[in-house]
């Protein structure tokens, strides 16, 4: 299929998109946790895949495309964080327009604290080898490569550990425990 796409067969690329669109969306959604943003990032990922295909080294197409999608999602998330910081900086210079409801803020903080506490308890229940990769990937926002380098492991090993950790959580946790 890659050879057909490189030869200019647009139909082959359409088939590739159809075949992997859900998978690429799920990879982006795993990072962003927002449907619309994940859809946008998945589209950007396919554009990047198309542009990068001439440099593809024919080793694990699905993994290669996933890495592109995850990197696009991480970049998107960082961009959103920068925008939020800039917006907050601009808002700090503007006169206050809304009177803050301290009670609502306090309630929100308590809910967040409870949620964080429950999540930490559940993460501590994970088997050690799963806990390490979950914390590194989701909490510390490290890439597969960074985790692999730190643990002296292969990328595929890290991907497998993350996959098995997610499966373990699905089997042992209620949805409310990690959403």
N, C-alpha and C positions, 0 to 999 in steps of 0.2 A: 504494500500500500504506500509506503514511504517513497519508493521509486516512482510510482505513478504520480504522486503529488509533486515530487521534484521535477517530473517531466511535464508538469503543467496541467495535469488532470484535475480540474476543479471538482468533478463528481467524486473522486477518491477522497478529497479533503472533506467534502460534505458528509461522506460515509464515516470518516474518522470522527467528525464532530458528533454525528448521531450516535456512534458507538460509545464515545467517551464523555458526552456532555454531562450526564448525570454524575459520573465518577468525578469529573473536574469540579462540578458544582459542589459536591459533597466535600471535596478537599478544601475548597474556598470557604464553605460554610463552617467547617471544623475550626477554622481560625477566626472567622468574623462573627459567627452566630447571629447573622442577620440575612434574611432571604434575599432582599433586593440588592444589598451590597455584594452578596455571594454571586448573584446572577451577573452583575456588572463585572466583577472580577473574573468570572469564568469566561465571559466574552473577551476581556482583555488578554486572558491567558491563551485563548485560542489564536488570537492575533499574534501574540508572541511566539507561540508554537509554530505557526506558519512561517514567521520571519526567521526563526532559529532552526528550522528543519534542515537547511543545508549543512549546519554544523553538528547535527545529531550523529552520534557515533555508533548507532545501531546496537545499543546495549540497554534493554529494558525500556521499551517505548512508554509503557504506562507509568513507570517510575519517573522517567524523565519529564513527562507531561505533568505529573503530580507535583514534582519539585517546582516547575515553572508556576503552576497554579498557587501553590503554597507561598512561594516567594512573592507573587503578585498580591496575594491576600495580606501578607505581612507588610509589604510596602503600602498598601491601601490603609491598613490599620494605623501605621505610623503617620501617614499623611493626615488622616482624620485627627489624630492626637495633636499634631502640630497646629492644625486649623483651630481646634478647640482651645489650645493654649493662646494662640494669637487672638482669638475672639475674647477670651477671658482678659487678656492684657488690654485690649481695646475697651472692654466693658469696665475695667478697673479705673480707667481715666474718665469715663462718662459719669454724669451724676446719676445717683440711684433713681430708678423709675418705679420700682416695685418694693413695697414694704414686705420684708421677709416674715414668713410665718414660722417662728421659732419652734412651736410645738410640732409642726409637720417635719421640720429639719431633724428634731430630736428623735421623732418616731422613725424616720427614715434611717438615721444613724443606728438606732437600736436594731432595726430589722437587718441592716447590712452586717452588723456585728454578729447577730445570731446566725445568719446565713454563712458567714465566714467561719465561725466557730464550728458549725455543723460540717462544713466542707473539710476543714482541717481534721476533725475527728474521723471522718470517713476516709480521707487520704491516708491517715495514720493506720487504718485497718488494711490498707492494700498490702499485698506481699512486697517485700523489700525491692526486688528487681523491677516491679511495676511502679512502685512509688517514686523511685529515682527518675524514671523517664517522664512520668506524668508531671512531676514538679518542674523538672528542667524544661519540658516543652510548653506546658500551659501556664505555669506560674512565672517562670523566669524567661519565658518566650525565646528559648534558644532554638536554633535550627537543628535538624537531624545531624548535620555535619558537626556542629559544635558539641552535641551530646556524644556522638561517636568518638570524636577526638578526646573528650574528657574521660570516657569510659574505655578507651582503647578498643573499640568495637567497630564492626563494619556498619555502613548505612542501613543495609538490609536487616541487620540484627536489631537496630534501633527501631526501624519501621515495624518489625515483627513484635517487638516488646510493646510498642504503643498500641498496636492493633489488639494484642492479647490483653493488655491492661484495660482497654475500652470494653472488650468482651467481658472481662471479669467484672467490671463495674456494672455493666448492663445486667449481669446475672445476679449480683449480690446487693445492688443498691436499688432503692425505689427511685423513680424519676425525680421526685422532689429533692432527693439528696444531692443531686449534682446539677440541676438546671439553674 
